Amino acid sequence: MPDIDDSSQLTDLPGWLRNGGIAGAMLQSIDWAKHPLGPIDQWPSALQTALSMVLYAPIPMALIWAASQTTFYNDDYIELLGNNHPQQQAQTTDPAGYFGQHAIFSAIQQAQLGQTKLLTAHSIDQPQQHWLIDLSFSPIYAEHGTIVGVLNTVNQINRVPQLAQPAPSSQTPFLDLLQQIELPLEQIPSFQPDQDRIAPLIGYVDRHGAYRFNNPAYQAWFQRPLSQITGSRVAEVWGETAYQQFYDHIHQALLGQAVAFETVISLEDQPIRSVAVEYQPDLNTDGEVQGFFSFISDISTNKKLTVAVQESKQRFNAIFQTSSSPMVITRLNDGLILEVNESFRHLLGYQRVELVNQPIQDLNIFVDLNDRAAMVRALKKQSYVSDYELEIRTKSGETIFVICSMTLIVLSNSLCGFTVIHNINNRKIYERKLKESEERLQIVIENLNEGIVLSDLDGNLFHWNRVALAMHGFANMEECRSRIPDFKDFYEISTLDNQVLEIEQWPMSRLIRGEILESIELKIRRINTPVVWERIFRYGGATVIDSSGHSVAFLTINDITERKYAEEKLRYQANLLAYVSDAIISTDSNYVIKSWNRAAEEIYEWQAHEAIGQRFGSLIPTEYIHNDSNEQAGTQLFEQAFWQGEVYQFDRYGQRHHILSSVSLIKNNHGQIQGTVAINRDITAYKQATQALQESERRFKILTESLPQLIWTCTPDGKCDYLSQQWVHYTGIPESEQLGTAWIKQIHLDDQASIMQEWQYALATQQKLHSEYRIRRYDNTYRWFDTQAVPLLGHNGEIIKWFGASNDIDDRKRAEDAQLRSQKMEALGTLAGGIAHDFNNILLAITGNTQLAMFDLDPQHPVQNNLREIEQAGERATDLVRRILTFSRQQEVKREIVLLPTIIDEAIKLLRATLPAMVEIQVNIVGQIPATAADPTQIFQIIMNLATNAAHAIGNNRGLIEIRLDLVHLTAELSRTIPNLHEGHYVRLSVSDNGCGMDKETIKRIFDPFFTTKPLGEGTGLGLSVVDGIMKGHDGAITVYSQINKGSTFRLYFPASNQLPTPTPPKRQIVSENGYAHILYIDDEQALVTLAVKMLNTLGYGVNGFTNPQAALDYFLRDPSAIDVVISDVSMPHMSGFDLAKQLLAIKPNLPIILTSGYVRPEDYELAQVLGIRSLILKPHTYEDLGYTLAQIL
């Protein structure tokens, strides 16, 4: 070993490393910069404190620092390390070194986990020396509570020298040998160090007298946690009495003096202990005392040692001499027998002189000498051999089975073995017989039909027989689990009513607790595996003692699954027979009743004990119905072994029951009839309810068929299950094809989504349904219906059925639409009438003056073209005003009997000239077309308007316009689908095109005034509204059908007439044949008065014009006879034309009066006729219109 100075002489070491002796000085020779711990001055404070304490300790101590597994030790520990020093100092734990020994390394690991580990009588072999030492391993905690290292303290050392000196040549008295025995303390019966001795107390006390470190021995000594010791003052830990014993020594240590002393400590609830105390001061680099290390060892044992050893040797002598157990002391190295007792000599048949001082192996005592060699090796390793079984040979050559226990002792500085022998020869004979018995028992257990499972009281399942393995799904013991908790994840055990048991309530667990099980039936279920099964087992068992004296839980298992299922089935069948509502009656072959269930008692009012033994026919009178008889039923029963039919049977009190009876023959295995079994169901109430239901349904159908509404019913989930005949007739589809949800197909496509949403809401909320939608009729037309449905609720508030009725409201809907349209037209007409008068007055001034100018100029004059353009513009404006008045019905319709083909021909001529050549026009007149009452001008206007719209729809493409005329007859039902029409014959004018078509939204608005799809400036939006107004004025109607990209068809219906067409009027005469007449003209517009005077003068009449009605009246009163005709405007301020006419006619009753107006209402015509007005002319009129009227009057 290299020469290393004492650390107390090294001044360059930190103060906490000084006085560390040789072990401390070694630390200077290490290059710490390359060590995992780094430079010493950077070490953690916990490491510095712990290492300083180890180096100062007066007992062998070592430190294992957890972070790097580095070992440190003090000088006292060096002797134990032997050749392992100095390699172990400040090195990582070496598995091959001292600290790598299995027992020591395992104890270090446990201490690093927070446990305090004690090793007693640990064996260490050094050259010429054998050690038996007690070691303690304690965790070291840092301030934050984590474990940072392990403190190893040597509590006791027993040195056993390895001496090989020869034995004495002469016989030594036994007591002399006994005095030489050096027994370890643990082997002295009266001395028990494991119980009495406490490990050394190692602590650190600061200069204030408070503990800053304590090893776990403090916790064992004071019986309280270290957390309540560390940080407390010495006096608080030891108590005042003990503290006074330590006070002077503590004071010396705090002054820097090392102190060592022995004393006796008496603590509360503790035995009196002798202790050795040593205080080592802790100095800093300046020599100042920071505190001291405290080392306190329990030396109570040493004090008692002398007495204990003496007493032990006396007891040992007495036992050795008097024991009935053979005993022998031999030397280990050569087997020399040093002493034997009488029992040993007697067992082997030798005299004492034949044994003592003889090598035992030479006496041929061991049948197998390897047994002695094995015992000696074990004894050297662990100082004790227990219950080693072997065979020995007596002097006579007989072999005996024995058990040897050998203890290591030191005698005359030699290792010896003290052996105690037990004769087990008889036991071996019994064991052999027992083994044979157990083998026979094993055969029986393995071949039982019930499962057997054995377990020790620790829950180790060590045996399953073949049946138990198979019952649990195992092929062999290797597949089976060995402990009860291992089964929890794979099996579930419950009671028969499915209450799952915790593992503590499993049968084997109950046996282990000492319970006795007798026929416990439980369900067991295999879980968490691909194959899941459930069985019913019956468990039994108890705890027994086996041949080795151990308690064994013996569990028996029987699989009763099939039996339980059969019992359950029988109980079910029994309950079924007992509680079914049908009477079940069995008889023998003579029809004597053998069984009579509860339902039979309730139906026939006979109790079972009264009915059994009676003949069935005598007890229960029976009448057959549906053409059956007793003979016919009997014949069918014997031929077919079964009969079923309806009968009337009478109970005990004569009450008749309608019974559905099913009778079967009972035969034995040979086919012989043993009797009958009848199942009789009382269907009296069912029959009565069926009849009532049939009557109710009959009345319901009569009621529904008599109502005009469409009646229907649905199931609670909304499926239709009944449609009245009115529904079927209306749709023209059989009821079976509309049940369920098929009825929705008859609803208009636009209404389906909304009605289904409303229907689903009603079903969900159980509320009344009220909705309006269109239903398709058998002719594929749709009519509006008002539908209401209500749920029929049961006793518990559940829906039993839905009842619904759909009422036809199509006429009402159409009337509402017509009324709405009429109101819109009326409002627009009021507006149109208000402005028509002013427009016509303006137009009259324009057109009239234009005509006069054209009349005055030479026909070839260049201005004629300009005047003609003005005239045409005025005519177009006039036409526009009249169209406004037409759709608002503010213009009187002048109808006459006409033939529509003639008007169509005239219109086609103009259309062909005006429409593009790419548009083809086809006219199709079907059959003989009757005349109709119509205004030819307006009909012409309709055709032109519709054809022009069709051409616009075709656009620049090549297309076709078809004009069709036919005669149709509208029935009363069909006429209701077209507003304003009635039953009768109609001339139908159809105008079709293959243009762009219209969508539904456009179709809804095409008849609204001023609605147009044409670009701005290309249409007025009055065309179709005028057509609609004309048709209403002709007591007709117009319909439209259109599809996008396929075209449109307009159909116009004119009432047919049986009258002949009105003849064509002759050319109008605009100049009176009577020549000159004096005319009085009144209008509030001066321009119109001036125009009229010029026009009438042109026609050859004399005219006086006035703008004031009163002035005109005054002029007339001067000479009424001078005035031949009066022409007056209707709407004038202060006095209307009608008021003026009344006064004029009052003066001159036969005076011809003509009224003109830009806006003429129907009531105006009526009033004119009442007053005797000769004519009512609508402005703007031409001079031809005015001339013709005057010519007719004059």
TIKOLNU-596938 format. One record per residue (C-alpha): residue in one letter; x, y, z. Coordinates in steps of 0.001 Angstrom, whole numbers, plus 500000, padded with zeros to 6 digits. Layout:
AXYZ/...
REM end
This chain:
M500000500000500000/P501482503422499133/D502686505558501977/I500005508171502703/D500357510926505294/D497840511589507986/S495306514263506885/S495768516122510144/Q499228517124508926/L497950518459505561/T497139522147505842/D496033522568502253/L492921520429502778/P489570522040503652/G488894522203507335/W486123519619507117/L488635517055505684/R491285517551508317/N491686515033511164/G490397512416508746/G493443510262509187/I494886508176506392/A491500507846504629/G491106511628504624/A494646512188503357/M494006509845500433/L491476512281499065/Q494267514800498321/S495932512383495890/I492854512203493622/D492488514432490562/W488961515621491333/A488731517709488148/K488496514426486219/H486194512796488756/P482363512829488224/L482036514778491501/G484250517628490282/P486514519842492441/I486130519478496213/D485158523096496753/Q482174522576494454/W480824519550496303/P477277519813497730/S477132520836501381/A475265517602502186/L478215515569500843/Q480763517665502746/T478875517272506028/A478280513535505633/L481895512790504583/S483322514887507458/M481191512882509886/V482406509570508424/L486070510563508668/Y485691511738512283/A483683508683513422/P485343506440516096/I483726503337514560/P484026501857511085/M481815503904508744/A481453504257504991/L479524506624502704/I478054505768499253/W477144509003497399/A474104508223495223/A474639510740492397/S477894509066491264/Q477808505816493332/T481155506915494834/T482336505200498051/F484171506847500961/Y485266505287504316/N487279506125507416/D490435504574508892/D488529502067511074/Y486940500640507946/I490296499989506252/E490939496812508231/L487660495294507005/L488470496036503372/G491780494223503402/N493066493966499842/N490166496136498630/H491888499177500163/P492849501687498805/Q491181500823495470/Q487691501360496913/Q488318504873498291/A486467507573496261/Q485652505037493491/T482430503968491812/T480921500840493375/D482693497829491812/P480559494646491485/A483751492619491995/G484857494611495050/Y483821494753498671/F480779496983498179/G479706494885495193/Q479050491800497321/H475485490664496744/A474223491159500292/I475963494541500736/F474991495805497265/S471353494750497857/A471309496555501217/I472704499720499546/Q469948499612496929/Q467218499256499576/A468660502158501566/Q468666504311498407/L464917503585498226/G464414504964501743/Q464656501746503827/T467044501086506742/K468682497683506235/L470511495594508918/L472911492745508086/T473753490507511035/A476659488034511226/H477845488968507779/S480883486879506886/I484102488451505561/D487149486320504806/Q490574487941504995/P494010486246505023/Q494482484523508382/Q491247486140509629/H487499485471509397/W485054488259510305/L481435488039511418/I480123491620511463/D476804493422511935/L476218496198509396/S473537498889509138/F472676500851505958/S470719504108506341/P469531506681503732/I470976510216503861/Y468455512963503094/A469203516415501698/E467398519527502897/H464741519179500181/G463881515678501399/T465418513606498601/I467831510720499250/V471374511714498257/G473437508824499687/V473746505831502010/L475563505731505407/N477097502313506257/T477933501719509946/V479652498641511431/N477791497848514658/Q479725494807515900/I482782492780514829/N483507489150515776/R486930487966514722/V487361484241514033/P491050483420513389/Q491891480967510617/L494280478710512524/A495203475218511455/Q497078473935514544/P497047470248515494/A494574468979518054/P495671467856521502/S497088464362521442/S495538463348524706/Q492005463365525906/T490897466733527267/P488304466901529951/F485052468247528534/L484893471207530896/D488366472279529794/L487266472203526184/L484160474132527104/Q486218476921528595/Q488004477324525258/I484809477781523241/E484432481297521850/L480779481491520877/P479409484424518897/L477004486415521053/E474063485409518909/Q474584481770519920/I474392482450523672/P470796481548524603/S470456484192527300/F471822486953525096/Q469704488202522185/P471434491200520556/D468904491533517752/Q466297492468520300/D468292494381522966/R471127496132521186/I470487499365519224/A472711500550516391/P475125503428517134/L473578506886517247/I475383509200514807/G474515512859514797/Y475741516386514337/V475069519196516860/D475616522834515924/R477174525408518272/H473678526349519502/G473110522853520808/A470613521818518105/Y470748518629516054/R471415519195512331/F471845515547511374/N470652512230512845/N470946508742511483/P467878506371511523/A469092504756514802/Y467690507837516610/Q464265506973515250/A464518503403516613/W465864504592520015/F463386507430520641/Q460404505885518738/R459557509045516784/P460236510302513245/L463577511935512452/S461668515062511402/Q460802515566515105/I464436515069516193/T466539516891513595/G466315520631514348/S465475520067518029/R467875520921520884/V469778518128522670/A467862518749525885/E464535518446524046/V465536515105522524/W467173513399525565/G465204515022528326/E466538517243531098/T467956514435533251/A470071512859530516/Y471054516273529212/Q472573517172532595/Q474742514050532294/F476001515269528909/Y476180518984529707/D479860519306530725/H481017517075527867/I478931519056525342/H480461522268526682/Q483986520825526216/A483189519750522634/L481898523231521769/L485194524600523104/G487026522489520528/Q488024519489522689/A487488515879521641/V485494514080524365/A485016510358525064/F483248508896528096/E480923506101529229/T477723506538531174/V474376504944531992/I471231506371530398/S467723505941531790/L464973507196529470/E461200507015529913/D459704503706528639/Q463267502499527782/P465519499967529539/I468616501262531311/R471491501266528838/S475258501576529153/V476560503795526399/A479951504942525114/V479862508563523964/E482387510377521769/Y482192514016520649/Q484439515219517806/P484500519053517321/D483944520431513793/L486400523268513045/N486347525616510050/T489446526862508202/D489935529548510843/G489871527006513641/E486481528114514878/V484107525494516276/Q481005525098514087/G479605522209516113/F480552518641516932/F479907515129515686/S478194512849518209/F478809509076518266/I476907507085520909/S477200503262521083/D475094500891523154/I477627498888525237/S475041497318527498/T475747494039525801/N479444494127526594/K478733494761530244/K476556491711530413/L478912489627528321/T481003488014531068/V478007486877533098/A476090485798530010/V478943483716528665/Q479491481966531999/E475799481201532385/S475601480075528788/K478506477662529179/Q476928476133532271/R473595475677530522/F475366474315527448/N477187471742529597/A473985470603531205/I472178470320527901/F475079468529526224/Q475362465920528949/T471701465210529525/S470111465764526078/S468333462843524465/S469446464201521100/P472778462819519872/M475464465558519852/V479037465641518588/I481809468270518315/T484250467857515440/R487119469880514032/L486331471167510590/N489663470873508866/D490304467188509618/G487018465865511064/L488592464914514410/I485947464094517025/L486552466237520101/E483531465235522179/V480281463188522022/N477377462794524422/E475816459560525597/S472912459777523148/F475337459931520196/R477320456930521494/H474135454953522124/L472719455744518658/L475793454422516838/G476691451582519234/Y480262452756519977/Q482117453228523237/R483298456802523946/V486959455830523619/E486221454465520144/L484979457869519003/V486854460746520707/N490067461851518950/Q489144459751515902/P488574461322512478/I484887460855511882/Q485369460006508215/D487602457072509168/L484860455454511252/N482719454875508148/I479818456658509867/F478702458612506734/V477044456438504120/D478021459189501658/L481088461244502638/N479914464003500271/D477248464823502855/R479934465854505424/A481831467882502839/A478641469718501867/M477813470496505503/V481326471853506180/R481170474131503120/A477787475478504160/L478975475965507733/K482026477980506682/K479831480129504476/Q477008480931506904/S478206479603510314/Y475096477454510702/V473537474434508932/S469942473530509681/D468015470307509054/Y470473468597506739/E469040465152505957/L471423462230505364/E472055458537506110/I474569457313508714/R475873453876509527/T476019452259513008/K478820450135514278/S476779447076513317/G476396448348509723/E472712449355509992/T471830452560508107/I469685455205509795/F468005458349508346/V468874461387510442/I468621465187510323/C471697467155511378/S471930470759512550/M475502472109512796/T476732475331514400/L480161476923513902/I482192477375517115/V485791478304517897/L487620475855520105/S491335476287520931/N491607478758518074/S490244476133515698/L486983476249513751/C484797473433514949/G481352472164514252/F478787471502516968/T476314468960515545/V472899467904516888/I471358464775515369/H467676463734515174/N466757460166514333/I464062460259511631/N464189456637510598/N460644455921511771/R459432459166510190/K460940458144506853/I459019454867507047/Y455837456814507747/E456642459256504969/R457063456409502501/K453705454979503506/L452198458458503416/K453617459044499962/E452049455821498762/S448749456919500327/E449015460385498763/E449721458823495381/R446599456740495715/L444682459856496825/Q446080461772493855/I444815459068491511/V441384459316493100/I441374463136492906/E442462463129489282/N439699460694488322/L436836462330490212/N434001463805488170/E434183467026490154/G436856469696490075/I439416469867492896/V441629472913493537/L444198473081496370/S445734476246497801/D447944477171500709/L446836479868503118/D448846482484501205/G446598482061498169/N449051479988496094/L447006477568493998/F449386474632493761/H447166471912492361/W444214471583489957/N442860468215488963/R441982467357485390/V438281468215485728/A438970471601487384/L441369472554484594/A438857471616481903/M436006473433483677/H438029476658483630/G439316476274480083/F442901475222480829/A444754472401479083/N447360471924481826/M448809473453484984/E451255475567482956/E448331477528481457/C446693477992484839/R447323481014487070/S449115480335490334/R447543482993492598/I443955484053493233/P444466487764492261/D445776486601488863/F442253485421487983/K440526488767488522/D441181490076485002/F439947486844483355/Y437008485653485468/E433964487246487046/I432041485435489790/S428536486518490761/T425486485263492596/L422647483676490683/D420843487032490754/N423897488629489011/Q425453490465491972/V429154490532491140/L431404489357493995/E434639491011495002/I437641488675494990/E437534488541498802/Q434133486803498523/W435267484166496017/P434959480606497350/M438716479978497657/S439223483295499457/R436556482291501981/L438194478900502527/I441554480552503193/R439869482714505849/G438742479507507594/E435126479272506411/I433483475974505534/L431560475944502260/E428571473699501667/S426829473684498269/I427263477331497318/E425919477978493790/L427503480834491842/K427861482039488264/I431361482196486792/R432025484094483595/R435175484113481452/I435964487696480355/N438587489682478408/T439312486762476088/P438226485982472505/V436009483178473848/V433583484373476527/W431468481826478410/E429287481644481492/R428611478597483656/I427005477833487001/F429233476024489533/R428434474527492927/Y431282475025495385/G432171473199498605/G435235472659500730/A437132473308503907/T440641473855505233/V442534470589506026/I445997469675507359/D448267467841504914/S450914465244505723/S453501467957506271/G451349469645508879/H450499472551506602/S447009473970506260/V445534473446502794/A442346474963501379/F440484472089499652/L437893473387497138/T435435471135495281/I433661472356492129/N430714470835490261/D429381472184486963/I425607472333487402/T424886474603484439/E422759472127482491/R420910471039485606/K420144474660486596/Y418961475450483100/A416752472355483141/E415360473322486560/E414743476850485320/K412984475482482262/L410833473213484400/R409955476111486716/Y409132478245483700/Q406925475543482251/A405246475003485609/N404611478734485985/L403470478867482401/L400901476159483002/A399872477724486282/Y399514481302485080/V398565481056481409/S395154482418480617/D394176479240478750/A392576476310480567/I394859473260480262/I393057470010481062/S394310466454480700/T392232463258480843/D392845459561480659/S391600457410477796/N388102457407479391/Y388023461209479515/V388378461242483300/I390054464511484310/K393653464075485564/S394889467696485707/W393111471027485985/N395112474314486014/R394297477682487599/A392845479129484373/A390406476165484209/E389277477003487743/E388647480647486759/I386768479823483521/Y384575476922484672/E384266477916488370/W385231474345489447/Q388200473959491789/A390915471465490827/H390121469029493661/E386468469092492582/A387160468541488882/I389908465900488998/G388371462431488858/Q385195463608487057/R384372462758483458/F384859465905481401/G381612465559479427/S379575465210482596/L381219468135484318/I381339470566481383/P378356470504478958/T379518471327475432/E377726472556472280/Y379538472393468922/I379178475225466445/H380175475791462806/N378543472515461697/D380739470368463991/S379378467631466236/N380731465469469016/E381024462490466649/Q382809464518463968/A385248466014466488/G385966462564467951/T386558461017464533/Q389013463748463525/L390807463484466890/F391421459734466537/E392345459928462860/Q394651462929463036/A395531462902466783/F394438466569466906/W391220468602466722/Q390590472301466941/G387327474199466797/E384985476648468488/V382406475391470998/Y380043476701473597/Q380769475347477103/F378868475980480323/D380442476641483700/R379355475549487127/Y376568478140487227/G375265477591483700/Q377013480620482204/R377802480016478528/H381376480643477325/H382570480858473746/I385627478568473739/L388398477976471177/S389414474396471974/S392539472523470821/V392660468817471772/S395590466411471251/L395945462690471950/I398525461425474477/K400247458207473337/N402914456023474929/N406053454732473217/H404048451889471702/G401510454239470139/Q398749453325472554/I396331456108473558/Q396826457140477179/G394507460124477240/T393983463647475927/V395179467134476695/A392981470118475859/I393915473773475690/N390731475832475940/R390746479569475444/D387757481642476555/I387126483948473580/T383754485218474755/A384974488733475413/Y387046488647472221/K384017487670470168/Q381920490372471777/A384652492952471232/T385098491803467638/Q381411492182466959/A381410495605468606/L384478496622466635/Q382951495406463376/E379776497332464140/S381808500422465038/E383855500165461857/R380677499683459832/R379133502817461313/F382412504714460841/K382588503767457153/I378926504666456622/L379612508046458199/T382809508687456243/E381273507583452935/S378346509977453457/L380532513019454085/P381801515156451200/Q385220515511452783/L388116513162452106/I388394511131455345/W391542509236456384/T393192507645459428/C396818506961460375/T398694504804462846/P400490506479465794/D403696506691463755/G401957508564460920/K401437505685458447/C398105505933456596/D395917502856457173/Y392515503995455814/L391256506247452988/S387587506907452419/Q385923506165449089/Q385702509916448420/W389529510034448514/V389812507007446244/H387231508408443768/Y388895511821443786/T392401510506443091/G391320507609440870/I393938505354442573/P393088502215444611/E393306502609448381/S395988499895448725/E398392501895446530/Q398100505001448728/L398479503552452228/G401558503973454400/T403415507023453089/A402388506585449438/W399638509205449815/I402281511955449635/K402636511221445905/Q399181512770445347/I400232516065446933/H401437518864444682/L405226518793444428/D405460522388445688/D403466521497448814/Q405093518169449776/A407983519526451808/S405840521888453903/I403078519355454629/M405596516677455611/Q407296519137457983/E403934520077459547/W402934516391459787/Q406191515407461502/Y405782518286463966/A402232517155464786/L403434513563465337/A406266514730467594/T404153517122469704/Q400857515167469571/Q399144518394468536/K396388519015466011/L397366519304462348/H395860522120460255/S397225522767456796/E396236523742453256/Y397725522030450219/R396842520846446729/I395821517246445958/R395995515770442460/R392690514676440954/Y392165511674438672/D392436514004435621/N395892515209436808/T394553518600437867/Y395148519906441373/R392633521364443780/W393196523091447113/F392120521272450315/D391915522375453921/T393142519431456049/Q392734518944459761/A393799515921461828/V393512515155465539/P395058512323467607/L392953509795469518/L394594509267472920/G394530506149475091/H394075505880478854/N397768506606479468/G397901509561477123/E399491507589474278/I398301508082470692/I396123505237469428/K395221506624466019/W395060509819463963/F391775510923462344/G391877513425459505/A389558515148457035/S390415517135453898/N387844519679452724/D387804520995449115/I388447524771449247/D389595525221445664/D386583527394444703/R387123529517447763/K390832529875446994/R390084530847443409/A387409533299444525/E389872534821446951/D392474535112444206/A389902536625441850/Q388725539029444504/L392272540105445212/R392920540601441529/S389639542442441135/Q390566544744443987/K393923545448442359/M392212546084439035/E389627548312440652/A392341550374442297/L394248550614439023/G391032551379437147/T390293554235439496/L393725555629438768/A393308555028435022/G389908556728434918/G391262559734436729/I393947560399434149/A392098559191431023/H389925562313430797/D392920564652430803/F394863562451428358/N391955562266425956/N391453566001426027/I395087566520425140/L394973563817422458/L391810565318420980/A393523568690420571/I396516567003418913/T394704564618416585/G391920567065415749/N394220569909414763/T396399567484412833/Q393419566314410791/L392339569883410097/A395840570825408985/M395981567793406689/F392595568731405302/D393610572322404622/L396925571487402888/D397488570172399435/P397734566376399627/Q401148566612397926/H402450569182400320/P405761568075402023/V404310568767405469/Q401687566050404942/N404231563354405930/N404983565107409172/L401307565575409936/R400682561910409174/E403349560911411704/I401681563134414317/E398321561565413511/Q399708558022413904/A401352558933417206/G398056560295418430/E396314557108417390/R398860555019419321/A398395557188422389/T394649556909422042/D394970553125421820/L397155553058424954/V394524554969426951/R391784552670425747/R393827549610426722/I394230551012430202/L390503551521430399/T389868548068428959/F391761545986431568/S390171548122434289/R386712547674432658/Q386232551391432434/Q385325551246428773/E382065549901427491/V382466546638425552/K380525546722422263/R379861543016421680/E378239541591418653/I377714538084417264/V380871537267415329/L382691534308413824/L386170534021415307/P387723532319412209/T387033535497410240/I388804537673412791/I391716535188412926/D392146535388409140/E392347539201409253/A394862539075412125/I397040536445410384/K397380538683407317/L398800541463409430/L400972539094411519/R402605537506408463/A403503540968407251/T404961542133410541/L406604539062412133/P410081537804411062/A410203535264408266/M411952532761410615/V408724532484412635/E406228530052411123/I402506530592411796/Q400126527630411698/V396335527973411973/N394299524923412956/I390498525320413074/V388926522073414338/G385410521297413153/Q382470523638412836/I382989526639415073/P379826528399416338/A379542532166416670/T380228534029419894/A379294537423421316/A382457539530421130/D383953542883420247/P385782542177416946/T388277544951417556/Q389220543612420960/I389448540024419674/F391735541238416922/Q393771543052419554/I394025539842421655/I395324537770418731/M397866540392417779/N399017540798421367/L399447537060422061/A401139536384418709/T403520539302419207/N404437538002422684/A405022534538421195/A407374535990418597/H409302537804421322/A409601534483423252/I411042532786420135/G413487535656419645/N415997535403416816/N415602531637416577/R413555529690414073/G410229528943415706/L406561528088415374/I403397529903416479/E400253527763416375/I396772529332416537/R394102526724417214/L390341527102417407/D388009524354418666/L384727523793420482/V384826522330424024/H382227521401426582/L382991522189430229/T381254520023432819/A380268521500436139/E383260519804437807/L385730520874435133/S384411524424435041/R385323524824438714/T389006524507437804/I388864527651435628/P387758530886437333/N384686532766435981/L383501529872433800/H380300527866434081/E379058524605432685/G378412524830428948/H379937525078425446/Y382882527348424789/V384838528357421709/R388470527832422747/L391189529909421116/S394702528587421756/V397942530419420926/S401112528300421363/D404812528805420739/N408028526836421157/G409973529744422603/C411886530202425861/G408928529464428163/M408302530884431647/D409007529774435202/K406333529511437892/E407094532866439466/T406706534635436105/I403401532858435379/K402019534139438680/R402567537783437613/I402017537887433827/F398499539302434161/D399550542053436566/P399429545526434985/F402785546982433951/F404615543657434595/T406910542800431701/T409906540566431040/K411057542723428128/P413972545162428410/L413303548718429507/G411583550708426752/E410461547655424749/G407196546881426537/T404476548583428550/G403454545568430641/L399804546128429662/G399428543553426894/L398387540477428899/S396604542523431542/V394491544018428718/V393841540523427349/D392759539362430804/G390446542393431128/I388943541782427655/M388234538107428473/K386493539027431716/G384467541604429826/H383389538823427414/D382347536488430279/G385270534294429350/A388593533289430824/I392236532802429895/T394643530102431145/V398361529600430585/Y400693526617430574/S404442527030430133/Q407728525169430549/I411211526623430480/N412920526070427095/K409823524294425726/G407306527080425126/S403970528437426278/T400277527932425474/F397494530473426141/R393904529179426028/L390987531639425799/Y387408530515426418/F384489532406424715/P380880531425425462/A379389529841422319/S376248531439420809/N373418529980418719/Q372680533340417043/L373695534324413574/P376587536729413083/T375839540465413034/P375881541775409427/T378681544160408415/P377545547822408867/P377477550111405768/K380076552861405335/R379407555642407771/Q377881558963406525/I379609561914408119/V377472564768406573/S373802565150407473/E371305564759404639/N369267567606406161/G372069570075405422/Y372866573030407689/A372356573004411498/H373235575438414298/I375349573762416991/L376172574947420526/Y379619573454421631/I380743573658425302/D384141572496426740/D386255573908429559/E389384573519427380/Q389676576512424987/A391868574573422590/L389223571887422218/V386510574498421657/T388576576155418926/L389265572737417330/A385614571684417433/V384443574943415820/K386911574410412958/M385956570721412520/L382206571404412535/N382592574366410197/T384485572081407858/L381516569679407920/G379199572598406981/Y377678573352410384/G377279576674412143/V378904576646415575/N378995578819418672/G381669577691421151/F381832578296424911/T384288577332427706/N381843578304430480/P378685576184430815/Q376754579028432432/A377604581381429555/A376416578726427088/L373176578320429041/D372600582085429006/Y373212582129425233/F370692579286424758/L368054581053426842/R368120584074424497/D366690582003421643/P366237578259422346/S364680577661418943/A367828578865417197/I369896575967418535/D369558572633416701/V372118570532418556/V374146570912421786/I377583569177422162/S379058569389425691/D381939567950427676/V380907565882430734/S383581566936433226/M383584570717433668/P384049572973436707/H380978574427438416/M378548572548436169/S378880569097434628/G377595568170431200/F374775566161432757/D373656569128434878/L373703571384431821/A371714568817429818/K369037568659432493/Q368500572412432346/L368532572522428540/L366062569668428248/A363875571324430808/I363681574296428473/K363560572394425193/P362635568726425808/N363357567409422309/L366715569121422012/P369387566704420642/I372287566671423096/I375655564912422550/L378085564486425497/T381867563858425112/S384418562772427748/G387935561445428001/Y386760559020430721/V383329557360430526/R382162555063433335/P379400552471432921/E377138554506435174/D377656557453432818/Y376023555488430004/E373115554597432269/L372588558223433324/A372794559445429694/Q370085557007428718/V367850558110431596/L368232561792430711/G367563561224427022/I371073562080425826/R371270561134422133/S374913560008422198/L377985559727424497/I381288559969422564/L384669558990424056/K387519561392423496/P389675561723421534/H387313561474418593/T387967562341414966/Y385952564680412886/E384609561562411177/D383292560231414514/L381698563574415240/G380293563958411728/Y378844560436411748/T377119561022415083/L375599564361413915/A374458562768410676/Q372678560025412656/I370969562520414977/L369949565087412367/
REM end
